[in-house]
Amino acid sequence: MSLIKNYEAIKLEVIKRLKNVYDPEIPVNIYDLGLIYSINFAIENNYMYATVEMTLTSPSCPVADSLVDQVKYVTLSVNEIDEVNVQLVFDPPWDTSKMSEDAKELMAASGAVI
């Protein structure tokens, strides 16, 4: 398997695991909420490093540290990944346009105005 294909398979596994992480105030996982901006990999000295760039629904999110820790934990739980760097960014700022259609439907079903 080529390295690029392997990266894609690993990225899909990371996404699958990120879909199990929820903001406790919102009934949608952080991936479908659009909080994950990018997932990248690098290999150095036979170690695979992952960098996850993410944001929060609000810069003053009270569970920011917990969410970053959970993202790091679930990403590191993928066997091929040796180290994870989670970068918290606020540019571009998050808005509801970043949500998946499934997330929008779940929010609407729960009575949230989007």
C-alpha positions as CSV (number, residue, x, y, z in Angstrom):
1,M,0.0,0.0,0.0
2,S,1.4,3.4,-0.9
3,L,2.1,5.9,1.8
4,I,-0.6,8.3,0.6
5,K,-3.2,5.5,0.6
6,N,-2.0,4.6,4.1
7,Y,-2.4,8.2,5.2
8,E,-5.9,8.2,3.9
9,A,-6.8,5.0,5.7
10,I,-5.3,6.3,8.9
11,K,-7.1,9.7,8.5
12,L,-10.4,7.8,8.1
13,E,-9.7,5.9,11.3
14,V,-9.0,9.2,13.1
15,I,-12.2,10.7,11.8
16,K,-14.2,7.6,12.9
17,R,-12.8,8.0,16.4
18,L,-13.3,11.8,16.5
19,K,-17.0,11.1,15.7
20,N,-17.2,9.7,19.3
21,V,-16.1,13.0,20.9
22,Y,-19.0,15.3,21.8
23,D,-19.2,18.8,23.2
24,P,-21.2,18.2,26.3
25,E,-23.5,21.1,25.6
26,I,-24.3,20.0,22.0
27,P,-25.8,16.6,20.9
28,V,-23.5,16.4,17.9
29,N,-20.0,15.0,17.6
30,I,-17.1,17.5,17.1
31,Y,-16.3,16.3,13.6
32,D,-19.8,16.8,12.2
33,L,-20.0,20.1,14.0
34,G,-17.2,21.2,11.8
35,L,-14.7,21.8,14.7
36,I,-12.0,19.8,13.1
37,Y,-10.3,21.9,10.4
38,S,-7.5,19.6,9.3
39,I,-5.7,16.3,10.1
40,N,-2.2,15.9,8.8
41,F,0.6,13.4,9.2
42,A,4.4,13.4,9.0
43,I,6.9,10.7,9.5
44,E,10.2,11.4,11.1
45,N,12.7,8.8,12.5
46,N,10.1,6.0,12.0
47,Y,7.6,7.9,14.1
48,M,4.2,9.0,12.8
49,Y,3.2,12.5,14.0
50,A,-0.4,13.7,13.6
51,T,-1.4,17.3,13.7
52,V,-5.0,18.1,14.3
53,E,-6.2,21.6,13.8
54,M,-9.4,22.4,15.5
55,T,-11.6,25.2,16.8
56,L,-14.3,25.6,19.3
57,T,-17.9,26.9,18.9
58,S,-16.8,29.8,21.1
59,P,-13.3,31.1,22.3
60,S,-14.7,31.1,25.8
61,C,-15.8,27.4,25.7
62,P,-15.8,26.1,29.3
63,V,-14.8,22.6,28.2
64,A,-12.0,23.7,25.8
65,D,-9.2,21.8,27.7
66,S,-11.3,18.7,28.0
67,L,-12.1,18.6,24.2
68,V,-8.5,19.2,23.2
69,D,-7.5,16.3,25.6
70,Q,-10.1,14.0,24.1
71,V,-9.0,14.8,20.5
72,K,-5.4,14.1,21.5
73,Y,-6.5,10.8,23.2
74,V,-8.6,9.4,20.4
75,T,-6.1,10.4,17.7
76,L,-3.3,8.8,19.6
77,S,-5.4,5.6,20.0
78,V,-4.9,4.9,16.3
79,N,-2.1,2.3,16.3
80,E,0.0,3.9,13.6
81,I,0.2,7.2,15.3
82,D,3.0,7.8,17.8
83,E,2.5,11.5,18.7
84,V,-0.3,14.0,18.4
85,N,-0.2,17.8,18.3
86,V,-3.6,19.4,18.6
87,Q,-3.6,23.0,17.5
88,L,-6.5,25.2,18.7
89,V,-7.2,27.9,16.2
90,F,-9.9,30.6,15.9
91,D,-9.3,31.8,12.4
92,P,-11.5,31.2,10.6
93,P,-14.0,31.4,13.3
94,W,-16.5,28.6,13.6
95,D,-20.1,29.1,12.4
96,T,-23.0,26.8,11.6
97,S,-22.1,26.7,7.9
98,K,-19.2,24.3,8.9
99,M,-21.6,21.7,10.2
100,S,-22.4,18.6,8.2
101,E,-26.0,18.1,6.9
102,D,-26.4,15.3,9.5
103,A,-25.3,17.6,12.3
104,K,-27.8,20.3,11.1
105,E,-30.6,17.7,11.0
106,L,-29.7,16.5,14.6
107,M,-29.6,20.0,15.9
108,A,-33.0,20.9,14.3
109,A,-34.5,17.7,15.7
110,S,-33.3,18.6,19.1
111,G,-35.0,22.0,18.8
112,A,-31.9,24.1,18.2
113,V,-32.2,27.1,15.9
114,I,-29.5,27.0,13.3
